[in-house]
Amino acid sequence: MATIPSDEFKRDAVRIALTSGLTRRQVASDLGIGFSTLGKWIRAISDEAQVPERDAALLRENERLRKENRILRDLSRIRKQSGGLFSRRNWAVLKKAAQFFAAQKP
C-alpha cells in the first residue's frame, strides 16, 4: 500500500521544482513521484512557496552556475574519453567556449 506524502514533503518538492533549475519532469523522477502529481502540488502550494524577490537574483545566478558546471563536466568527460586528443591549448579553447555558452540566456 502506498504511503501518503506529508505536507512538508510536498512543500519541499515544490520548492525544489521552482528553485533548482532542473526540469519538473527531472525533479519528479528524482523524488519518485509522478510528473502530474508534482504539477498539482505546484498549483496548490505555489502561493505559499513563492520565492522572495530579494532571492530571485541569487536563484538566477545559481541556475547559471549549475548550467556552466554541467557544460564543464561534459567537456571534461569528452576530454578524458578522447584519449589525449585534446591538448592543453585546445582544452583552454573548449573551456572558453563552455563559459560563453553558459553565459547565454536559456
C-alpha positions as CSV (number, residue, x, y, z in Angstrom):
1,M,0.0,0.0,0.0
2,A,1.4,3.4,-1.0
3,T,2.2,5.9,1.7
4,I,0.7,9.4,1.6
5,P,3.4,12.1,1.3
6,S,3.5,14.6,4.2
7,D,2.7,18.3,3.7
8,E,6.4,19.0,4.4
9,F,7.5,16.7,1.6
10,K,5.1,18.3,-0.8
11,R,6.3,21.8,0.1
12,D,9.9,20.7,-0.3
13,A,9.2,19.1,-3.6
14,V,7.5,22.3,-4.9
15,R,10.4,24.4,-3.6
16,I,12.9,22.2,-5.4
17,A,10.9,22.3,-8.6
18,L,10.7,26.1,-8.5
19,T,14.3,26.9,-7.5
20,S,16.6,24.1,-8.5
21,G,16.9,24.9,-12.2
22,L,16.0,21.3,-13.1
23,T,13.1,20.4,-15.2
24,R,9.9,19.5,-13.4
25,R,10.0,16.1,-15.0
26,Q,13.5,15.5,-13.7
27,V,12.5,16.7,-10.2
28,A,9.5,14.4,-10.2
29,S,11.6,11.4,-11.3
30,D,14.3,12.2,-8.7
31,L,11.8,12.3,-5.9
32,G,9.9,9.2,-7.1
33,I,6.6,11.0,-7.7
34,G,4.5,11.4,-10.9
35,F,5.0,14.4,-13.1
36,S,1.3,15.3,-13.0
37,T,1.3,14.9,-9.2
38,L,4.2,17.4,-8.9
39,G,2.2,19.8,-11.2
40,K,-0.8,19.5,-8.9
41,W,1.3,20.2,-5.8
42,I,2.8,23.2,-7.5
43,R,-0.6,24.7,-8.4
44,A,-1.9,24.0,-4.9
45,I,1.2,25.3,-3.0
46,S,2.7,27.9,-5.4
47,D,1.4,30.9,-3.4
48,E,2.9,29.6,-0.2
49,A,6.2,28.6,-1.8
50,Q,6.9,31.8,-3.8
51,V,10.5,32.8,-3.7
52,P,11.1,36.3,-2.2
53,E,12.1,38.9,-4.7
54,R,15.4,39.6,-3.0
55,D,16.4,35.9,-3.5
56,A,15.5,35.9,-7.2
57,A,18.9,37.2,-8.3
58,L,20.7,34.6,-6.3
59,L,18.5,31.9,-7.8
60,R,19.2,33.1,-11.3
61,E,23.0,33.1,-10.5
62,N,22.8,29.6,-9.1
63,E,21.0,28.4,-12.2
64,R,23.6,29.9,-14.4
65,L,26.4,28.3,-12.4
66,R,24.7,24.9,-12.5
67,K,24.5,25.2,-16.2
68,E,28.1,26.1,-16.5
69,N,29.1,23.2,-14.3
70,R,27.2,20.7,-16.4
71,I,28.9,22.0,-19.5
72,L,32.3,21.9,-18.0
73,R,31.7,18.3,-16.6
74,D,30.6,17.2,-20.1
75,L,33.7,18.8,-21.6
76,S,35.9,17.2,-19.1
77,R,34.3,13.8,-19.8
78,I,34.8,14.3,-23.5
79,R,38.4,15.2,-23.0
80,K,39.0,12.1,-20.8
81,Q,37.3,9.8,-23.3
82,S,39.3,11.3,-26.3
83,G,42.4,9.6,-25.1
84,G,44.5,12.8,-25.1
85,L,43.2,14.0,-28.4
86,F,42.7,17.5,-27.0
87,S,45.9,19.2,-25.9
88,R,46.1,21.7,-23.0
89,R,45.9,24.5,-25.5
90,N,42.8,23.1,-27.2
91,W,41.3,22.5,-23.7
92,A,41.6,26.2,-23.0
93,V,39.6,27.0,-26.1
94,L,36.9,24.4,-25.2
95,K,36.7,25.9,-21.7
96,K,36.2,29.4,-23.1
97,A,33.6,28.1,-25.4
98,A,31.8,26.5,-22.5
99,Q,31.9,29.7,-20.5
100,F,30.5,31.6,-23.4
101,F,27.6,29.2,-23.9
102,A,26.9,29.0,-20.1
103,A,26.6,32.8,-20.1
104,Q,23.9,32.8,-22.7
105,K,20.3,33.1,-21.5
106,P,18.3,29.9,-21.8
